[in-house]
Amino acid sequence: MNRRNTTKSENRKGMIVICVVLLVLCTTLFVRYHSLKAQYQTNAETIARLEEEKKDEEERTERLQQQEAYQQTDAFVEETARELLNLIKPGDTTIKPSEE
């Protein structure tokens, strides 16, 4: 009978050790899950922000390309010559304000 009691006692100790190990593992997994969930949310927010910035930069690039294409036209050259250099085309009439 003594041998039987010892075996039961050893089985109980073994079961307690297994339960403690499982509890520690479950706790570790729970903490890790929440840590990864928070990191995922942060990464998702960062991705959304970066995608918005990318969209804004693509729109800016498109505007700059359109502006560059316009600057290659004769209309831009003519406009610049009229505004910055005060040049006129042959046949244009200029009106000067009176100096009173």
Secondary structure as UniProt FT lines:
FT   HELIX           2..71
FT   HELIX           74..84
FT   TURN            90..91
//
